[in-house]
Amino acid sequence: MNSHSDSTSLPAPKDRPVSDWRGLGDLVALATERLTTPIEGMHRAIAVRWFGLAGPKVAPVRRSYLALTAGIYGSVRIAGSILGSVVGSGAQAAARRNGLHPLWRSPFGSGVQAVANAVWGDELEHRRSDLRIELGLRDTSGRPIGPDMDTLERAFPKPSARLVVLLHGLGETERCWQQDLDDDGVVRGLGDILAADSFTPLLVRYNTGRHVSDNGAALATLLEEIADNWPVPVEEIALVGNSMGGLVARSSIHAGQTDRHGWVNAARHLVAVGAPHLGAPLEKGVNVMSLGLRISPESRPLGDFLDQRSVGIKDLRFGAIRQEDWQGIDPAALFDGISSDLSLPVHVQQHFVAGVVTSEPTHPFGVLVGDLIVRTGSGTGRGRRRTITAAEVRVIGKRRHSDLAGDPAVHEQVRSWLNTGVAAS
């Protein structure tokens, strides 16, 4: 993208590399804890069953064996925690010798951080880990941009009155919108296309492991700050979200209305690309598997491990976008999903893009499996029990879920909607 140069964003804080490495230490400790616990649980359950078959005579051996194995697994967790602390302490020492580099700036590094936040982002938030991603603007190289007036003026030297907010999906970063346009490897993205139509693209990165409603509220607050501090009067705001990002976009408008934010009055379009408005079958399947694994003592630890996936992932089961959609509801419930829809302000047009793996969008198999992650009915907001109204809906054939955000046809459709509100040919 060329909407703003890398040199205009906030300078990287001097302690940023140290923070990155402390976050890596947190990841080592958390991963060790989460991965060893189910292994220990299955080991213990199997041992208890076999010792039970041997009878009461082996009770002393049983106690000694279980104590020994508990000590071993406990030692592994302690070692992981110590290693994580060593990584953080070593980073501080290396920084004093100017020998430390940031971890999460590269596409690979930011991808690792994004996936870790998707899986355990709520726990990282609870621990205030340096690995967690805080919702905010990013430049094209992934560096944060503050919402204060001076920083916005530096980051966007040619601001327009039309803003388009680009939101990535689960476990992704803002780079999901990029595409390779030519054989020379020049990377362009949806932001570049919309910048040519006098939009200023705002790239947002967020912790996809948090509740969608929490991210929606944080985005609403951020947009209020940006609208207040934008160098020119804001006339139009469009929100474009990929997958979970579409839910966050809808949630932000709800939160903005609830808190009477002024930016909502400038909102004109909301485009959701491959968003699971009515829920995602994969998350529903994982939920069923988690419950099924709890039937047997030997497999119950695996069920508990699966159930430790983030609340952000669990929100995808039924497409929860409000706090009321998950508060007071059993997070393991199979069928206790939300049943209501949120109407947008009359001045906001809502548009949905869905993909199907078959060439013909109406093919029964394509309708059934959708893009392999989101079924067609969920992506278009059309279900048997729930319907989410959209001004325009387009289903694109021969597309997988991972294809949509960077797809040229999707980009042109979004461009058409934002400029005319009419479907592209």
Beta strands, then each sheet from edge to edge (+ up, - down):
strand 1: 136-138
strand 2: 144-145
strand 3: 162-167
strand 4: 178-180
strand 5: 187-189
strand 6: 199-205
strand 7: 236-242
strand 8: 267-273
strand 9: 349-355
strand 10: 392-396
sheet 1: 2+ 1- 6+ 3+ 7+ 8+ 9+ 10+
sheet 2: 4+ 5-
end
